[in-house]
Structure formats: structure tokens, C-alpha cells
Amino acid sequence: MDALIRTLQDELNKTIVGQADLVKNLLISLIADGHVLLEGPPGIAKTTAAKALANSIDSQFHRIQFTPDLLPGDVTGSDIYQQATGEFEFVSGPIMNNIILADEINRAPAKVQSALLEAMGERQVTVGNKSYSLPELFFVIATQNPIEQEGTYPLPEAQLDRFMMKIKVDYPSAKEELEILRRVRSIQSIEKNALASVCSIENILKMRTAALNLYMAETVEEYIVQLIMATRHSEHYLQTNKQKESASLIEFGSSPRGTLALDRCARAHALLKGKDYVTPDDVKAVAHSVLRHRILPSFEAEAQGFTTDIILNTLLERVPVI
């Protein structure tokens, strides 16, 4: 299992330069059986990362470019009238693949977003009076650009909660940028050096089972719960001398779905590290990506310049490890 994980990581790193955290978190979410939302400016390998992951796994991949004129049936499929038989026949949409890239998800209207997010939550699509099951390996990678807001439809908090992780993708360093320049300019560019499928769907399913079977002590379980409780009662951890008895810096904390996601992602992180048990450090390593889209800072927090990542940093420092 360890050798297969390393091979998969090495294969991804052939294409994705300077985004080690992105590669790691994509694999964590895949093993944890969740979906990811990638947020970052254009041109920093969000789409490339999704394609590279799909190419390295022997699976079916489809990219959906979200636009304002997209319809739900363009994603899920629809019933098409067949003149030869005089009956309607279901024609599946791109959602019926293993790995889905929902590119610029915030550019599509709410109905289309809901159709995708319903499939993510229920693992099925309903067209007419019939429901159709999705593949056992079903992984959605959605992207959004935080810079351009005009003509977009921001995902509400309830829909953001469907994503197991929200990964912030930043610019590479100068050294990494130079490597990108040389690699793309060379004869063996990304387009000419296609990735090989080094992993099967069965391998991914075995990784998921292995992650769920890792040993987690009761103290680690209690630490996960205490972190989630801290997001709901942050006044016990985030008060400062200036703030004292003022309102909490978090308007709404994480839902129980966040507890489950933190557990699964911590297990997947431990598996990637080659361990057979989960520690609080595994929980801390994934906490930002799992929780940053599940807490809503209050007006007081925004006024004082507290971002979700700053709030999470403070909670991780002050919530004691049991």
C-alpha cells in the first residue's frame, strides 16, 4: 500500500510543480471519500492537477465547464424522446463518470449547482421519476476564482458544507516558477509527456478501507470533538484582553459533517504518512482545509481583520490535546 501511494504521488509530481500541499490534499480527500473545492487565481494548475489525478488512475474523467447558461440536464443527463420507439430514454450526462472536474462552479446558476451538489451528497441523480446510481468511485473536484465576482453565483454555506475540503491554491515560489518555465518549454512538455495510469479504482477502494481500519485512540476522537465544539463556542478560546465579554468571533461553527470529515481526513493523512495509527498531529494537519469553509466569522471578527485561517490557527493553539 505504501509503495502504491508513493508511486501515485510521484506520478502526479511529474506534472504538478510547486504544489505539494495541493497534491497531498487531493489524495487525502480522494482516500477519505469526499469532494474538494479548489480556490485560487487563474493559471496556477487547478485544472492541470485535476486532469493529472484522473490520468494517473485507471478511471473515467469528464470536465464540465460551468457557465451562466448551463442547465441541470447538461450535468445530470435527461430523458430524450426516441422517435423509433415512441418512448423516452434516459441519456446520461457527464456526472456519470468517476472523476468530475467542475470548472468555475460559481459561474453557474443555483439550479445547476444544486444538481451537482445533490449528486455529491446522495451519490445518485434523479431525472423524472427514476433515480440512477453513480459509480462507486465518484470524486468531484470543483474550482472557483476568488478574484472575479461579477457574473458569479457564490456557493451558500449549506452547499459549501458538502465539500470535504476547501483547498486554497497559491502562486509558486520563484524557484518553482523557473522549473515550470523550463519544463513546459522543453521537448518533454506536459502535453507531450502524458501520465501513465499507475493505480486502479480497486486500489483506491482498498486505500479507503485501510484508512478506516487505522487505529484511533479515544483521546484523538475526543480531541476532534473538542475542536468542533470550539468552533461553536469560540468565546472560550478566542477572547482577548480587548475583547473580554464581547460577542464570539464565530457566527456559526462547524456541523457534525465537519466532525466526520475531520476524522476521515486525519485517517487518510496518517495513511499517506505510512502510519498504522492516527495522532493529533494528523488532525491538525488537515484542520484548515476541512474547517475553513465550515465556520462563518462574525461581524466583529471581520472588523478586527480575523480571517477563518487566523481563527483556526488560534483554536489549534488553544484547544488542549487530551
C-alpha angles and dihedrals in degrees: 000000000000092000092050092051092050091048091051092049092048091050092052092048089059088072106022112066124190097001103100093146091050092053092046095048093046090055092045092053092045092051091043089055095240140117130250137220114207115203123187145106120290122280102029099113102268093133092036090054092053092049092046092053092049092048093050091055122063093240145112115271132190133177119212115196105210114218134166092256095052116122128211090245089058087065105033101030126241145231110273122197112240110209093198094060100024090230138106116253126194114242110194121231130220091277088079093079131095101244120030126192108203097193115204093352092182092065094070123080123257096264092059093044089051092051091055096042092048088055089049092052102038099030089226141078126223120212117176108326097333133083123211123202121231123228118283089245103054117158125171121200109189124186133199135178113229094196103063113057101160112105094010133121108218116218112249119234093256091058094042087058089067090070114085092208138019108203121196111212116201136186118285123248123262091261092050091046089055090051090051091050093051095043096051092043094050125088091255094061124164092263094051096042103062117191120250123233102251098165135049130214088251089057091054091049090051090051089054091052091047091051092051090050095055114117115256119183120225089246090060091049090051090048090055091051092047091053090053091046089051090059089055096044101029094152088083092059109024104050116120131193090262094046101044107148097004124123123290119276090228118067095189128011133209122300124231086264086069090055091054092045092050090052095048095044093048088053092049090049091052090049091052088052090054095245128139095211138047124241133188088257089064089053092049092048093061100030097097096050092044099045109028093088094040099063126067116209116225125240089258091055093051091047090054093046097251111155123194091256092052090049091049091049089056094047092050090051096048106034103090121233104237 
